[in-house]
Amino acid sequence: MSEPASISSGIAARYATALFELAKEEKGLKALEADAEALGAALAASPDLADIISSPVISRDEQGAAIAAIAKKMKLSALTANTLALMAQNRRLFVLPHLVTDVLARIAAEKGEVTAEVTSAAALSADQAKKLAATLKARVGKDVKLKVAVDESLIGGLVVKLGSTMIDTSVKSKLAALQNAMKEVG
């Protein structure tokens, strides 16, 4: 991990810890999870939001006003909105993507869940996703939440990342392995 990323993760971890503990005390983990997922989706969908939180040109007050308006529009909980306001005040909004990831990881750990990143060649049906989650749950012994993505270059099959384990059953990787084997022979 590079030094700036490490610093950002450290700052985000302190805010995430405080936010998580306060939400847990107030029995508001469900609301916090919804807020974190909404913020993550907003950051992924809006390059303008990413620019607002990371630009050193935008003043504290402008960042604070913008993030307050966003929190109000998204109907975020008071705890999350106040945390974002504090982060804006302290010029720490640039760690928001790390904060979202950290908070979601803490909530998943609290619930006894693990997240599996699944990449498939075609979109999974609800039944396929349910069967995959059940299979992974049987393997790890915890509830598994799927984070699904589609990559047509896989041709067929799946790539599943669960913690430090990666299961690659894609046609693309099998063709690459076959190509390497043929190079060794020839």
N, C-alpha and C positions, 0 to 999 in steps of 0.2 A: 504494500500500500504506500502510495506516495505521501510525503509529509503534509501537503495541504489537505489531502483527503483524510489523513489521520487526524489532523486538527479539527476538521469539519465534523468527523464522526464523533470525536470527543466532546465537542460543544453540543452536538445534537443529542448525544447520550445523556448529558446532564439535564437538558430540557425534557427529554423523553422520560427519564426516570421520575422527575418531579411531576410531569403531567400524568403519567401512568399511576403513580402513587396517590395523587389527589383524586383522580377519577375512581380509583379502587376504593378509597375512603368514602367517597360520595355515592358509591354503587352506580357509577356512570360509565362503566367500561363499554357497554353496548353502544352508547352515544359516542364515546371516544373512538371506537372502532369505525363507526359510520362516518365520523368526521375525517378520520385519517384516510379512509378509502376514498372519500369525496375529494379531499385535497390531493391525493396521489393521482386520481383521474384528471383533476383540473390541471395539475402540473404537466402531466403527459400530453394533454390535449391543447394547452395554450402556451405557445412560445412567449407571448407577451407577459404572462404571469411569471415565467422563468426569468425574463429580462427585468421585471420590476423587483423581484426579490434579490437579484444578484448584481444589479447595476450600482456602482459606487457614485454615479452622477446624480441619482435620485436621492433627495434628502430624506432624513429620518421622518420628518413630518409627512412628506408626500408618500413614503412607503407605509407609514402608519395609517394614513387616511385611505390609501388604496386597499390595504389588507383588511381594514375595518369594513369597508364597503363590500369587499369580496366575502368576508365572514357573514355579514348581514344577508347578502344575496343568497349565499349557500345555506343559510339558516344553521350555522354551526352552533354548537353548545356554547354557553357562556364561558366555561372553563377553557375550551379550545380558543375561542375568540380573544379572551384575556391573555392567554399564552402567546398568541400571534402578535398582539399589541405590545406585549413586553419584549418579544423578539425584535420587533420593528424599532422600539425605543432603544434597544441595545445594539442595533445594527447587526442582528444575527439571523435575519430572514434567509440569508444565503444557505443556511444549513437545513432549510425546510424539507428538501427531498430525503436527506438522511434521517431527519426527525420522523417523518411519516413511516419510513421503512423500519426504524427502531421501535416505534410505538406498536406497529402491527405485529412485529416479532414478539414483543413482550406480551401482547394480548393473546397471541397464538400459544405461547408457552404457558400462560395462565390457564387457558382453556384445554391444554393438553393436545394441541393440534400441531401438525407440521405442514409446511407448504411444499407441494411438488410442482416444479415448473415442467409443463408438458408442451412439447412442440410436435405438431403433427402435420402431415402433408395436406390433409383436408380437415375441415372443422369437425370436431367430435359431436356426435348426437348426444342428447341428454342421457340416454341409456348407456352409451359407450363410456361417457364420463363417470357415470354412477358405478359401473362395473370396474373401471380402472381405479377409482377411489377406494372401492371395497377391497380390491386385490392388494393395493398398496397398504391399506389399513391392516390387513391380515399379515403383511410382511413386517411392518414396523410397530404394530401394536398401539398406534395412536390414530386419532381422527386425522384424515388427510384432506387438505384444502387444495384444489387444483387451480393453478394459474396457467391458463391455456393460451397458446399462440399457434398461428398457422404459418408454415414455411413450405411453399409448394416445391422448393428445390429438393426437398427430401424424397420426392417421387412417391413414396409410400412408407408406411410404418410410423414409429414414434421415437422421440428422444425424451426421456424422463430424467429429470435431475431432482433428487431427493436428498437434501443435505449434501454430503460429500460423495454420494453415489450417483453414477450416471449410467442409465440403461439406454443403449442406442440400438434400436431395431429397424432403423431406416434403410431403405433400399440404397440411398446415396452412400451411406457408410459401408454397406456390403459391397457395392460396386468399387469403392475406393480400395477396400481391402483386397478384392479380387485383382484390381489393377496393380497394386503393390506386389502381390504374389506373382503375377505374370512378369513383372519387371525383374524379380529375383531369379526366375527360371531362365529368362532370355538373356 
